Amino acid sequence: MLEKVKKDIFFVSRLFVSLYLSLFLIISYKNIDYLSAFLLGFYFLTNVYIYIFTRPRFLKLVSLLSDLILVPAFIFLSGSFLTLYALNILIALYSWRKPLVAFLIALSAFGLSFYYFLSLPLILTAHLLLFLGVFFSSYNFEYATVIGKERRRILKLRKDYRTLLNEFSRFERERRMFNNLRKVFKLLRESREPRDYLTGLKKEFNLRGIKVVPVREISNEVEKDFDKGTLSVNVKLEEGYAKVIYEFPLPFMLRDEVLTYTLVEAAKMLSVLVEGFEEGEEGKEAVVIA
C-alpha cells in the first residue's frame, strides 16, 4: 500500500513538472527549441512508462537519471529563468526520501542560477537561498531518522536471512551426506561378498552399473567423464590397486557433489572386503577377506 502511494506521489510530482515546463513551450511556440521540446516529451513519456511498468529495477534508475539530467537540460536550453522553479518540486520530492539526490538537484539549480543571474548578484543570492530553503524545509529529520533505522534493520535482517539460508543449505547437505554414508555402512556390514556390496550400491543409488578392474598404478584418485556419464575411483588395496567405475543413467548426476562424495567413500570401503587380485582360470579375481 505504502509503495503504491509513493509511486503515485512520484508520478504526480513529475507530471506537474512536465505541465509547468510545457507551458513555456506553448508561450514560446514561435521560437520553439526542438531539442528542448524533445527532452520534455521524452521526460514525460518516460515518467508514464515507468509508472505503468515498475517491476524492472533499472527503470527506477532511469527515472532518477531523467530527473537529474533531462529537467536541468531543458531549463538550460529553454532560455527562460522562470523554468528554474520547476526544480523546487523535484527538490521537495526527493528531500524526504533520498536527500543525496535532492542535494544534487539543488546543486544543478545553483549552477543554473549562476548561468541566468551571474550579473545580478542580489537576485542570484535570492535564488540560492530559495533552493536551499526548499531543500531544508522539505527534509523531515524525524522521518529520515526512522527510515534510516528501519533500512539498517532490514539490511541486517537480509544479511541474517542469507546467512541462515547458507547454514540451512549446509545442514541439509551434511544431513544427506550422513544418511548416504549410513546406507553405505549398512550395506558393508550386511554384505558377505564384494558382489553383494556392489549390487546393493547399484540399487541404493540408482546406478546403471558398477565395474571393478585391476590397475597397476594410480594417478588421479577420482575421474569424472561427463560424456560417458562415469565416475572412476582409484582405490589402494593391500595387494595392488583397483579402479571402481560407476556408470550413471544420466550424466548430470555427476554434478551432485553429495552423491559423488558418497560413492567415492563407498569405493574406498571396498578395501575392507577385497585384499587384492590374484590370477585365476579366467584371469584376475578378487580376493575376499574372510
C-alpha positions, 0 to 999 in steps of 0.5 A: 500500500505504502509503495503504491502511494509513493509511486503515485506521489512520484508520478504526480510530482513529475507530471506537474513538472512536465505541465509547468515546463510545457507551458513555456513551450506553448508561450514560446511556440514561435521560437520553439527549441526542438531539442528542448521540446524533445527532452520534455516529451521524452521526460514525460513519456518516460515518467508514464512508462515507468509508472505503468511498468515498475517491476524492472529495477533499472527503470527506477534508475532511469527515472532518477537519471531523467530527473537529474539530467533531462529537467536541468537540460531543458531549463538550460536550453529553454532560455527562460529563468522562470523554468528554474522553479520547476526544480523546487518540486523535484527538490521537495520530492526527493528531500524526504526520501533520498536527500543525496539526490535532492542535494544534487538537484539543488546543486544543478539549480545553483549552477543554473542560477549562476548561468541566468543571474551571474550579473545580478548578484542580489537576485542570484543570492535570492535564488540560492537561498530559495533552493536551499530553503526548499531543500531544508524545509522539505527534509523531515529529520524525524522521518529520515531518522526512522527510515534510516533505522528501519533500512539498517534493520532490514539490511541486517535482517537480509544479511541474517536471512542469507546467512541462515539460508547458507547454514540451512543449505549446509545442514541439509547437505551434511544431513544427506551426506550422513544418511548416504554414508549410513546406507553405505555402512549398512550395506558393508556390514550386511554384505558377505561378498564384494558382489553383494556390496556392489549390487546393493550400491547399484540399487541404493543409488540408482546406478546403471552399473558398477565395474571393478578392474585391476590397475597397476598404478594410480594417478588421479584418485577420482575421474569424472567423464561427463560424456560417458556419464562415469565416475572412476575411483582409484582405490589402494588395496593391500595387494595392488590397486583397483579402479571402481567405475560407476556408470550413471543413467544420466550424466548430470548426476555427476554434478551432485557433489553429495552423491559423488562424495558418497560413492567415492567413500563407498569405493574406498570401503571396498578395501575392507572386503577385497585384499587384492587380485590374484590370477585365476582360470579366467584371469584376475579375481578378487580376493575376499577377506574372510 
